[in-house]
Amino acid sequence: MKTNHMKTTGRKNPALMELVLVILFFALSSMALVQVFVKAKTISQTSQAKTLGLLVAEDILEQWRADPTQPEKLFLPEHSWKEEMAGAETGESKTVGAETREAETIKAEEMRIFYVECDEAMNLLSIEEAYKEGRYRLQAVLSEEKQPAGRLYRIGVTLTELSSGAVLVECETAQYLPEEMQDE
C-alpha cells in the first residue's frame, strides 16, 4: 500500500502565519495598554498629592489666621519645620505671593520663610527621613507690613514636588490687625 505524503517543502502554512500575526498584534496592544496604565497611575499620584497638599495648605492658613503675629507657635522645630533666611545679607526685596502687585515689595528683614519636606501622604519628615523619603516640599512665606493704623500680615503656602520642581499647590491669604488689637 502506498501512502500519499504531501510535500511541504516550499510551501508556508497559512495557519502558522496567522497565529504569528495574532501574537504580534496582542504584543503591540499590551505594550500600549501598559503605557496607558503607567500614565494613569502617574496622574492619579499627582492628583492625590494636589488634594492632600491643598488640605495641608488650607489647614496651615487657618491656623495662622488664629494668631498671625506669632508664627513660631505654628512652625515648630519639633514638627520638623526649618526657617530659611530671606536674603537678609544681600538686602534684596522680594514680592510675596503668586500675584504681581504694583510696587508692592517686602523688605527681606520683614519676610520669614519656613519649610519642611513631606512624603506621599503629606506627613512631615525629619531631616534624616527627608533624604530617604522626601517627595514634596511645603513652604510658608510670611511677611508683615506696617500700615498707618496697624499691620498687614501675609502668608503664602506652596507645595513643590522635589524631583521635578513643579509647584502643585499655591495658596495665600492676608490679615489686617489694627493697632489696638495688637496691644492685647
C-alpha positions, 0 to 999 in steps of 0.5 A: 500500500502506498501512502500519499505524503504531501510535500511541504517543502516550499510551501508556508502554512497559512495557519502558522502565519496567522497565529504569528500575526495574532501574537504580534498584534496582542504584543503591540496592544499590551505594550500600549495598554501598559503605557496607558496604565503607567500614565494613569497611575502617574496622574492619579499620584499627582492628583492625590498629592494636589488634594492632600497638599491643598488640605495641608495648605488650607489647614496651615492658613487657618491656623495662622489666621488664629494668631498671625503675629506669632508664627513660631507657635505654628512652625515648630522645630519639633514638627520638623519645620526649618526657617530659611533666611530671606536674603537678609545679607544681600538686602534684596526685596522680594514680592510675596505671593503668586500675584504681581502687585504694583510696587508692592515689595517686602523688605527681606528683614520683614519676610520669614520663610519656613519649610519642611519636606513631606512624603506621599501622604503629606506627613512631615519628615525629619531631616534624616527621613527627608533624604530617604523619603522626601517627595514634596516640599511645603513652604510658608512665606510670611511677611508683615507690613506696617500700615498707618493704623496697624499691620498687614500680615501675609502668608503664602503656602506652596507645595513643590514636588522635589524631583521635578520642581513643579509647584502643585499647590499655591495658596495665600491669604492676608490679615489686617490687625489694627493697632489696638488689637495688637496691644492685647 
